């Protein structure tokens, strides 16, 4: 089953992920949420745990969702 949402090229995806990580680094609460989710992950791979934690934080935080949408719209 495929994921919903726009298809991004690898270059645009990397830029978007970097911009979202920069937004998270600006906010201490978001940093703490990502850190806690990463630590509580059962994944043995740290990179996978981090990606999963960031996507969960984006889904749960409407302000970060709006920031991600704004970043995406700037990239068009």
ROGUGU-850316 format. One record per residue (C-alpha): residue number from 1; residue in three letters; x, y, z. Coordinates in nm, 2 decimals. Layout:
<nodes>
<node><tipa>NUM</tipa><gunu>Ala</gunu><px>X</px><py>Y</py><pz>Z</pz></node>
...
</nodes>
This chain:
<nodes>
<node><tipa>1</tipa><gunu>Unk</gunu><px>0.00</px><py>0.00</py><pz>0.00</pz></node>
<node><tipa>2</tipa><gunu>Unk</gunu><px>0.15</px><py>0.33</py><pz>-0.11</pz></node>
<node><tipa>3</tipa><gunu>Unk</gunu><px>0.18</px><py>0.64</py><pz>0.11</pz></node>
<node><tipa>4</tipa><gunu>Unk</gunu><px>-0.04</px><py>0.94</py><pz>0.05</pz></node>
<node><tipa>5</tipa><gunu>Unk</gunu><px>0.10</px><py>1.27</py><pz>-0.05</pz></node>
<node><tipa>6</tipa><gunu>Unk</gunu><px>0.31</px><py>1.43</py><pz>-0.32</pz></node>
<node><tipa>7</tipa><gunu>Unk</gunu><px>0.60</px><py>1.24</py><pz>-0.47</pz></node>
<node><tipa>8</tipa><gunu>Unk</gunu><px>0.93</px><py>1.43</py><pz>-0.43</pz></node>
<node><tipa>9</tipa><gunu>Unk</gunu><px>1.26</px><py>1.38</py><pz>-0.61</pz></node>
<node><tipa>10</tipa><gunu>Unk</gunu><px>1.55</px><py>1.27</py><pz>-0.39</pz></node>
<node><tipa>11</tipa><gunu>Unk</gunu><px>1.71</px><py>1.62</py><pz>-0.40</pz></node>
<node><tipa>12</tipa><gunu>Unk</gunu><px>1.38</px><py>1.80</py><pz>-0.30</pz></node>
<node><tipa>13</tipa><gunu>Unk</gunu><px>1.32</px><py>1.54</py><pz>-0.03</pz></node>
<node><tipa>14</tipa><gunu>Unk</gunu><px>1.66</px><py>1.59</py><pz>0.12</pz></node>
<node><tipa>15</tipa><gunu>Unk</gunu><px>1.61</px><py>1.97</py><pz>0.12</pz></node>
<node><tipa>16</tipa><gunu>Unk</gunu><px>1.27</px><py>1.94</py><pz>0.28</pz></node>
<node><tipa>17</tipa><gunu>Unk</gunu><px>1.40</px><py>1.70</py><pz>0.55</pz></node>
<node><tipa>18</tipa><gunu>Unk</gunu><px>1.69</px><py>1.94</py><pz>0.63</pz></node>
<node><tipa>19</tipa><gunu>Unk</gunu><px>1.46</px><py>2.24</py><pz>0.66</pz></node>
<node><tipa>20</tipa><gunu>Unk</gunu><px>1.22</px><py>2.04</py><pz>0.89</pz></node>
<node><tipa>21</tipa><gunu>Unk</gunu><px>1.52</px><py>1.94</py><pz>1.11</pz></node>
<node><tipa>22</tipa><gunu>Unk</gunu><px>1.62</px><py>2.30</py><pz>1.12</pz></node>
<node><tipa>23</tipa><gunu>Unk</gunu><px>1.27</px><py>2.40</py><pz>1.24</pz></node>
<node><tipa>24</tipa><gunu>Unk</gunu><px>1.29</px><py>2.13</py><pz>1.51</pz></node>
<node><tipa>25</tipa><gunu>Unk</gunu><px>1.63</px><py>2.25</py><pz>1.63</pz></node>
<node><tipa>26</tipa><gunu>Unk</gunu><px>1.49</px><py>2.60</py><pz>1.68</pz></node>
<node><tipa>27</tipa><gunu>Unk</gunu><px>1.23</px><py>2.47</py><pz>1.93</pz></node>
<node><tipa>28</tipa><gunu>Unk</gunu><px>1.34</px><py>2.30</py><pz>2.26</pz></node>
<node><tipa>29</tipa><gunu>Unk</gunu><px>1.01</px><py>2.13</py><pz>2.31</pz></node>
<node><tipa>30</tipa><gunu>Unk</gunu><px>1.02</px><py>1.97</py><pz>1.97</pz></node>
<node><tipa>31</tipa><gunu>Unk</gunu><px>1.38</px><py>1.86</py><pz>2.03</pz></node>
<node><tipa>32</tipa><gunu>Unk</gunu><px>1.27</px><py>1.69</py><pz>2.36</pz></node>
<node><tipa>33</tipa><gunu>Unk</gunu><px>0.98</px><py>1.52</py><pz>2.19</pz></node>
<node><tipa>34</tipa><gunu>Unk</gunu><px>1.20</px><py>1.38</py><pz>1.91</pz></node>
<node><tipa>35</tipa><gunu>Unk</gunu><px>1.46</px><py>1.27</py><pz>2.16</pz></node>
<node><tipa>36</tipa><gunu>Unk</gunu><px>1.21</px><py>1.09</py><pz>2.38</pz></node>
<node><tipa>37</tipa><gunu>Unk</gunu><px>1.05</px><py>0.92</py><pz>2.08</pz></node>
<node><tipa>38</tipa><gunu>Unk</gunu><px>1.39</px><py>0.81</py><pz>1.95</pz></node>
<node><tipa>39</tipa><gunu>Unk</gunu><px>1.49</px><py>0.67</py><pz>2.29</pz></node>
<node><tipa>40</tipa><gunu>Unk</gunu><px>1.16</px><py>0.48</py><pz>2.33</pz></node>
<node><tipa>41</tipa><gunu>Unk</gunu><px>1.18</px><py>0.33</py><pz>1.98</pz></node>
<node><tipa>42</tipa><gunu>Unk</gunu><px>1.23</px><py>-0.04</py><pz>1.95</pz></node>
<node><tipa>43</tipa><gunu>Unk</gunu><px>1.42</px><py>0.00</py><pz>1.63</pz></node>
<node><tipa>44</tipa><gunu>Unk</gunu><px>1.79</px><py>-0.11</py><pz>1.64</pz></node>
<node><tipa>45</tipa><gunu>Unk</gunu><px>1.88</px><py>0.14</py><pz>1.37</pz></node>
<node><tipa>46</tipa><gunu>Unk</gunu><px>1.92</px><py>0.49</py><pz>1.51</pz></node>
<node><tipa>47</tipa><gunu>Unk</gunu><px>1.86</px><py>0.66</py><pz>1.17</pz></node>
<node><tipa>48</tipa><gunu>Unk</gunu><px>1.53</px><py>0.48</py><pz>1.12</pz></node>
<node><tipa>49</tipa><gunu>Unk</gunu><px>1.43</px><py>0.56</py><pz>1.48</pz></node>
<node><tipa>50</tipa><gunu>Unk</gunu><px>1.51</px><py>0.93</py><pz>1.42</pz></node>
<node><tipa>51</tipa><gunu>Unk</gunu><px>1.31</px><py>0.95</py><pz>1.09</pz></node>
<node><tipa>52</tipa><gunu>Unk</gunu><px>1.02</px><py>0.78</py><pz>1.26</pz></node>
<node><tipa>53</tipa><gunu>Unk</gunu><px>1.03</px><py>1.01</py><pz>1.56</pz></node>
<node><tipa>54</tipa><gunu>Unk</gunu><px>1.04</px><py>1.32</py><pz>1.34</pz></node>
<node><tipa>55</tipa><gunu>Unk</gunu><px>0.74</px><py>1.21</py><pz>1.13</pz></node>
<node><tipa>56</tipa><gunu>Unk</gunu><px>0.54</px><py>1.14</py><pz>1.45</pz></node>
<node><tipa>57</tipa><gunu>Unk</gunu><px>0.62</px><py>1.48</py><pz>1.58</pz></node>
<node><tipa>58</tipa><gunu>Unk</gunu><px>0.51</px><py>1.64</py><pz>1.25</pz></node>
<node><tipa>59</tipa><gunu>Unk</gunu><px>0.18</px><py>1.45</py><pz>1.26</pz></node>
<node><tipa>60</tipa><gunu>Unk</gunu><px>0.11</px><py>1.54</py><pz>1.62</pz></node>
<node><tipa>61</tipa><gunu>Unk</gunu><px>0.21</px><py>1.91</py><pz>1.60</pz></node>
<node><tipa>62</tipa><gunu>Unk</gunu><px>-0.01</px><py>2.14</py><pz>1.39</pz></node>
<node><tipa>63</tipa><gunu>Unk</gunu><px>0.24</px><py>2.43</py><pz>1.40</pz></node>
<node><tipa>64</tipa><gunu>Unk</gunu><px>0.51</px><py>2.20</py><pz>1.26</pz></node>
<node><tipa>65</tipa><gunu>Unk</gunu><px>0.27</px><py>2.07</py><pz>1.00</pz></node>
<node><tipa>66</tipa><gunu>Unk</gunu><px>0.21</px><py>2.42</py><pz>0.88</pz></node>
<node><tipa>67</tipa><gunu>Unk</gunu><px>0.58</px><py>2.49</py><pz>0.87</pz></node>
<node><tipa>68</tipa><gunu>Unk</gunu><px>0.63</px><py>2.17</py><pz>0.67</pz></node>
<node><tipa>69</tipa><gunu>Unk</gunu><px>0.36</px><py>2.28</py><pz>0.43</pz></node>
<node><tipa>70</tipa><gunu>Unk</gunu><px>0.51</px><py>2.62</py><pz>0.39</pz></node>
<node><tipa>71</tipa><gunu>Unk</gunu><px>0.85</px><py>2.47</py><pz>0.32</pz></node>
<node><tipa>72</tipa><gunu>Unk</gunu><px>0.70</px><py>2.24</py><pz>0.06</pz></node>
<node><tipa>73</tipa><gunu>Unk</gunu><px>0.51</px><py>2.53</py><pz>-0.11</pz></node>
<node><tipa>74</tipa><gunu>Unk</gunu><px>0.84</px><py>2.74</py><pz>-0.12</pz></node>
<node><tipa>75</tipa><gunu>Unk</gunu><px>1.01</px><py>2.45</py><pz>-0.30</pz></node>
<node><tipa>76</tipa><gunu>Unk</gunu><px>0.75</px><py>2.45</py><pz>-0.59</pz></node>
</nodes>
